[in-house]
Amino acid sequence: MTDLPERDPPPPPSRTEPAAAAGFLRVLAAVFASFLGIRRKAAGERDMVTIKPVHVIIAGLLGAAIFVAVLVALVTMITRKA
């Protein structure tokens, strides 16, 4: 017999694959649902892994700009007819 110490076998490789990046529509849907306050916990946890913070900021600014534009258009339309 040899005098080499016994070694434990190496651990199996990790089966966790990196999550795929979320698409543009997924980011917009997440931001829109956040504006309305209707997020499920599972969807929020999934989005935290797949959505990059920069994309959320850009989508949030885009959503806010669209919201302001709709409000301005609505107020302009209402005040012109009165």
NUFI-970597 format. One line per 10 residues: for each residue x, y, z of N, C-alpha, C. Coordinates in steps of 0.2 Angstrom, whole numbers, plus 5000, padded with zeros to 4 digits. Layout:
BEGIN
X/Y/Z/X/Y/Z/X/Y/Z; ...
end
This chain:
BEGIN
5004/4994/5000/5000/5000/5000/5004/5006/5000; 5001/5012/4998/5005/5018/4998/5004/5022/5004; 5008/5027/5005/5008/5031/5011/5004/5038/5009; 5000/5038/5004/4997/5044/5002/4990/5045/5006; 4989/5051/5008/4983/5051/5012/4977/5051/5007; 4971/5048/5010/4965/5048/5006/4962/5055/5005; 4959/5056/4999/4956/5062/4997/4949/5061/4996; 4945/5066/4998/4938/5066/4997/4937/5067/4989; 4932/5064/4986/4931/5066/4979/4929/5073/4979; 4930/5077/4973/4928/5084/4972/4921/5084/4972
4918/5090/4974/4911/5091/4974/4909/5091/4967; 4902/5089/4965/4900/5090/4959/4899/5097/4956; 4900/5098/4950/4899/5105/4948/4892/5108/4949; 4892/5114/4950/4886/5117/4952/4881/5117/4946; 4875/5115/4947/4869/5115/4942/4866/5121/4941; 4867/5126/4945/4864/5133/4944/4867/5136/4938; 4863/5138/4933/4865/5142/4927/4863/5149/4928; 4867/5153/4926/4865/5160/4926/4858/5162/4923; 4854/5166/4926/4848/5167/4923/4848/5172/4917; 4844/5170/4913/4844/5174/4906/4842/5181/4908
4845/5186/4904/4843/5193/4905/4836/5194/4902; 4832/5198/4906/4825/5199/4904/4825/5204/4898; 4820/5202/4894/4819/5206/4888/4816/5213/4889; 4815/5217/4884/4812/5224/4885/4805/5224/4887; 4801/5219/4885/4794/5219/4887/4794/5217/4894; 4798/5213/4896/4798/5210/4903/4799/5216/4908; 4804/5220/4906/4806/5226/4910/4801/5231/4910; 4798/5232/4905/4792/5237/4904/4786/5235/4909; 4785/5228/4908/4779/5225/4912/4781/5226/4920; 4787/5225/4921/4789/5225/4929/4788/5232/4931
4790/5237/4927/4790/5244/4929/4783/5246/4930; 4779/5244/4925/4771/5246/4924/4768/5243/4930; 4769/5237/4932/4766/5234/4938/4768/5237/4944; 4774/5239/4944/4777/5243/4950/4774/5250/4951; 4772/5253/4945/4769/5259/4946/4762/5258/4949; 4758/5253/4947/4752/5252/4949/4752/5248/4956; 4757/5245/4958/4758/5242/4965/4755/5235/4965; 4755/5232/4959/4752/5225/4959/4758/5220/4957; 4762/5219/4961/4768/5214/4960/4767/5208/4965; 4768/5202/4962/4768/5196/4966/4775/5195/4968
4776/5192/4974/4782/5191/4977/4787/5187/4973; 4784/5181/4970/4788/5177/4965/4790/5181/4959; 4786/5185/4956/4788/5189/4950/4793/5194/4952; 4793/5197/4958/4798/5202/4960/4805/5198/4961; 4805/5193/4964/4811/5189/4965/4814/5187/4959; 4810/5185/4954/4812/5183/4948/4815/5189/4944; 4812/5194/4944/4814/5200/4941/4821/5203/4944; 4822/5202/4951/4828/5205/4954/4834/5201/4951; 4833/5195/4949/4838/5191/4946/4840/5192/4939; 4834/5194/4935/4835/5194/4928/4835/5201/4925
4833/5206/4929/4833/5213/4926/4839/5217/4929; 4842/5220/4925/4848/5225/4927/4845/5231/4930; 4848/5234/4935/4845/5241/4938/4845/5246/4932; 4850/5246/4928/4850/5252/4923/4844/5251/4919; 4842/5245/4917/4836/5244/4913/4830/5247/4916; 4829/5246/4923/4824/5248/4927/4823/5255/4927; 4829/5259/4928/4829/5266/4928/4827/5269/4921; 4830/5266/4916/4828/5269/4909/4820/5268/4908; 4818/5262/4910/4811/5260/4909/4806/5265/4913; 4809/5266/4919/4805/5270/4924/4805/5277/4921
4810/5280/4919/4810/5287/4916/4806/5287/4910; 4806/5282/4906/4802/5282/4900/4794/5281/4902; 4793/5277/4907/4786/5277/4909/4783/5283/4912; 4788/5287/4916/4786/5293/4919/4785/5298/4913; 4789/5298/4908/4788/5303/4903/4782/5302/4899; 4780/5296/4898/4774/5294/4894/4768/5296/4899; 4768/5295/4905/4763/5297/4910/4762/5304/4910; 4767/5308/4910/4766/5315/4910/4764/5318/4904; 4766/5315/4898/4763/5317/4891/4756/5316/4891; 4754/5310/4893/4746/5308/4893/4743/5313/4897
4745/5315/4903/4742/5320/4908/4741/5327/4904; 4747/5329/4901/4747/5335/4898/4742/5335/4892; 4742/5330/4888/4737/5330/4883/4730/5330/4885; 4729/5326/4890/4722/5326/4893/4720/5332/4896; 4724/5336/4899/4722/5343/4902/4721/5347/4896; 4725/5347/4891/4725/5352/4885/4718/5350/4882; 4716/5344/4881/4710/5342/4877/4704/5345/4881; 4704/5344/4888/4699/5346/4892/4698/5353/4892; 4703/5357/4893/4703/5364/4893/4701/5368/4887; 4703/5365/4881/4701/5368/4875/4694/5368/4873
4690/5363/4876/4683/5362/4874/4679/5366/4879; 4682/5368/4885/4678/5372/4890/4678/5379/4888
end
